[in-house]
Amino acid sequence: MLIEIFTKQLNKKNIILTLLATEPHLNSTGEKITVPGLVLHITANYLLFNISSPAWAERIVPLLFSIKPINASGQLYEPVSDMKIIVTAKSFEPTSILPYLHELSHLDLERGELLGVRLVEWRSRDVAVVAGAETAVQGGIITARIKFNPHFRDSQYNCQACIDQVSIGELLKPLSPEFARTPLQPRITGPVIQARLSANCSKWAEFINRQSVPVIYQQAADLYLVDYGEAGQLIFKQKPDRREILCSIELTNPQIISADFIDMLHNLLGVGELTILHTAENILLPPEQLMYNLSFHKEPDFYSFTVSKGCFTGMYDIKKLTLTLSGSVEINKEGVPPDTIQHIHTKMAEYMYKVLEHAV
């Protein structure tokens, strides 16, 4: 499966980068950003997504809409987007697809060929977004060209409510088995101790020289990787202008973080803070479980619940079914006791285990 999304809305770049920055396996090389299931190409004129995971498409597509006022008074708005999408995936048999098409321009059952259009509308009060998928089936493969069109106008709130409903999966589920809903499988990541920064240009090499673990140069990605095995890694990559060295720290075992290691991070790389993240995706937590059993509080944001556990905080998005636990430790010239990091890491893992026990 391949989902290609093209947009000239460069103003969406920061929103997308903020979303991707939370991914523990993010890799950035020049104009290309990669996470499992998604590759983003950023140029001076456009953004191009190559997506192999329907879950990523569900998250990205709504972010590429904007809400535009259509008069000077600002009372009426409409949802707009210039994105163009091409989907290539396995196809159901043409006879199974036929009932879900709104237009049919070609059908050859002997050859397994079909041309047609499927439409889906999402509505909130008076405003709607209509997705049109121009569909071609041949040789068991479906190609769908998707465009979105707004219908009518309404308040800014109702426009956003309409955008939040948009779903590539709903549009393509009757056409391809690759979009059929499967039981949600929880995906747990972390706890990961991490930091991303521009390293001290004169001292990062000294950090590498003082390592007792393998240091690998990956020619294809043009980066150095300090390999701590199952405990994590540090990555050093030179920016295209060659003026800065970017450092990415991802450690999963706090036991390798000694006082000397913390001293090297601060004095040689300039690390001022370490963040500890523990995430869970595809976990269903009803409000009564969140508030009565796990001490979460409802936030003004429609989908958000939060909890504070002293050394870390948690945020659950009930729409996206994602939980993020986060904590941080500041590092200064006096250093920080390694036990502090170990304590947060352990408490975070224990709390995540408790949360998963209450998931439906």
N, C-alpha and C positions, 0 to 999 in steps of 0.2 A: 504494500500500500504506500502511496505517496500523495500527500496533500501539499500543493504549492500555492502560496498566498503572496500576492504582489500588491504593494501599496506605495503611493508617493507621499503619504502623510508622514513626513519626517518628524513632525511634532509628536508623534507617538513613540519615538525612539526611547525616550527616558522612561516612559511607563513600562515598555517591554523590558528594558534593561533592569529596572527595579524588580520586576517579576522573576527574571532569570537569575538575578544575583543571589537569590535565596537557595539556588540549586547547589548541592555540595559537589557535584561532578562537572561544574561549568569549566569550559576550556575556551579561551579567547586567543585567536591568531589573526592579527591584522584586522581585516574587515569581516571576519567570520567568527561567530560565536556558536559553540556547540554544547548542548546538554543531551542526555539520553532521550532519543525520540524527536529531537528538533535541531535544525541547523538554521541560523539566521545570518543572512548576508546584508551588511549595511554599506551603502554607497552614498555618494553626495546627492543622489537624486531619488533613491527609492530604498525600500526594505523588501527583502525576498525571504520567505520562510519555506524551508523544505521539511515537512513534518511526516513522521511515520507512526505517530501515536494519536489515535482519535481523542484521547484525553487532553493532549496539548492543543489540538485544534479547538476543542470546546472552551479552553481558557483564553486562547489568543483572539479568536474571532470577535467576541464582544468588546474587547479592548480597542479594536480598530474602528469602532463607531465614534462619532462625535455628535453632540447635540447643538444644533444651529438655530439661532433666533431668526424668524422670518419677517419680523417687522420691527420698527424702531421702538415700540412700546415694550418689547420683551415679554409680551403676554403669551405668545404662541411660538412653539419650537417644532423642529422635526429632526429625526435621527438620520444622519448621513454617513456614507463611507464610500471611498473610491476603490475598495479592495476588489481584486479579481482572484478567483480561486479555481484551480484545476485539480480534480481528484482522479487518481487512477487506482483501481482496486479490483478484487475478485467480484464477479457478478452473480446474482441469482439468475435462474433461467428466465428468458424473456416472458414466458407465460405467467410467471410469478410476479413480474414487474408490472405487467400491463394494467392491473386494476389501480395502480398508484400513480399513473401518468395522467396529466391533464391535456396533453397534446401528443399525437402519434403521427409521425411523418414517414416512417419506414418500418416494415416488419417482414422478416423472412425466417420462419421457424425452422426450416430445414437447415439453414446455415447458422442459426442462433444469432441473428442480427436484429437490432432494434435501434430506432432513432425516435426520441420523444422529449417531452419537457415535463418535469415535476415541479409543482409549486407548493410552498408552505407559507402560511401567514402567522405571524405572532402579533397580538394586539393587546393594547392597554387603553381602555376607554376609547377615545376617538382616533388615536394614532396607531399605525400598524407598520410593520416591516415585512415585505414579501421577498422570499428567496426563490429565484428561478434557477433550476438545474437543467441545462441542456445536456441530454443524456445520450450516449452512444454505447451500444453493447456489441462486441464482436469477439469470438473466440474465448468466451468465458471471462472477458475483461470489460469493465465498465469505465468509461471516461466521462466525467461530469464537469461542465463549465458553469460556475455558480456566480451570480450577481445578486446584489440586494437593492431593493427599491423601497423608499418610504411612501406611505399612503396617508394623507391627511396630516393634521397638526394638532398639538395639544400642549399641556403644560410641560415644563422641564422634567418634573417628577414622573409623569406618565411616559415621556419619551425614554427615560432611563429604565423604567419598569419594563418597557417593551424590548429594549436592547438586552436586558438581563435574561430574556426568554430565548434569545436566538441560539439555535443549536444545529450544528452541522450533522450531528448524529441523528436527530429527528428527521432531517431532510433526506438522509441517505440510508437510513436503517432498512426501508423496504426494498432497496435496490442492491445492497451489497451485504453479504454475511459478515464482513469485517467491521461493520458498524452496528451489528446486533448487540444488544446489551447483554453482558455477562455478569455473573455475580461479582460484586466489588471485592477485590483482594487488597487488604490493607498493605500499605508500603511504608515501612518504618526506616528512617535514616537517622543515624547518630546514636548517642550524642557526639557531635563533632566540634573540636576546638579549632577555631579558624581565625584568620586575619588576612586582609588584602591591603597592600600598601605599595608605595614606591620606596624601594630599599635604598639605604645609604650607598651611593655610587662608589665610594672609595673603600667601603668595608665589607660589602657583600661577598667578595671573593675570599676574604679572611674567614668568614663564616663557613664557607665550603671547605676551606683548607683544614678547618678544625673538626670536621666530621669524621666519625669512625664507621659510618655506614656507607653503602654504595652511593656514588654520585653519577648519574647517567645523563649523557647528552642525547636528546632525541632530535635527530637531524630534520625529520619531516615537519615537526612542530617548531623547530628552532628554539629549544628551551633546555634548561638544566633541571633535573629532578633529583632531589635528595630523598632517597628511598628508605623509609623506616619500616618497610614490610607491611604487615597487617596493622601496625600502629599509625600509619599515615604517610604523609609526604609534604615536602616543600618544593615549590616550583619557582624558578627564576626565568623571566622572559624579558628580552630587550624590546623597548618600544620602537616603532618604525623610525622615529627621529634620532634614535640611539642616545638620547640624553637621559633617559630614565631606565631603571631596572625594576620591573614589576615583580612583586613577590606575593605568592599565594600559599597560605599555610592551612593545611587540613590534617588534623591529628585526631585519632579515635581512641587512643589509649593514654590517659593522663600520667601513667607511671613512667613514661619516658621523659616527662617534663621535670627536670631537676632544677635546683637553684642555679647551677652553672648554665643550663640550657636557657633559662629565663634571662639570665644576664647577657648571653649572646644575642638573644632575640632583641633585647632593648638596646644594647650598646653597639652592636654591629649592624643590625637591620633597621633600627629605629622603631620597633614595635612599641606602641603605647597602650594598646588594649587588645585583649584576646576575647573573642566572642564564643560562647558555647551554645550550639543549636541542637535541638532534638525535634524532628518533625515526623508526623504521621499523616498519610493521605488515605482517602477512601475509608474513613472510620465514621460510623453513624452514631452520634450521641444526642439523644432527645433532650430537650430543655430541662425536663425534670431530673434527668441523670446529672446534667451539668451543674444545675443550681443546688440540688438537695444532697447529692452524694459526692460531688467533686468541688464544691464551694466556688463555682464560677459565678460571675455577675453579668447581667445583660448590659451591653453598651448601647449608646444612642444609635450607632451604626446598625442598620437593620439586621445584618447577618452575624454580628460579632458578639462573642462571649469572652470574658477575660478572667484570669485568676492570678493572684500574687502569692508566691510561696517563699517570700523572704529573699533567698539568694537567686531566684529566677522568677520569670513571669510566663504566663501562657495565654495564647489567643486561639480560639476555635472559631472557624468560619462554617456556619451550619449549612450554607448553600454549597460551598466547595468541598465540604467534608474533610477539612484539613485542620490539623492542630500543630501549632508551633510553640515550643518551649524555648525560651532564650534567656541567657544570663551573660554577664560580662565581668572581666577582671582588668582593672587598670594596672599598668606596669610602669614604674618610675625607676629612678636611679637606685633606690633602696631595694628594688625587686619586689617580689610577692611570694609568700610561702607556697610551695607546690601543693601543700595540703589543702589550700583554699580551692584550687582548681579541681583537685580530686574530690573534694566535698560536693561542689556544685555538680560535677559530672555524675557522681553516685546518686545524689538526691533526685536529679533530673531523670535518670534511668528508672529509679524506683517509682517515681510519680507516673511516668509513662506506662509502666506495667499496671499500676492501679487504674489508670484511665482506660486501658484496653480491656480490663476486666468488666467495665461498665458499658462498653460499646455493644451495640445491637448487631 
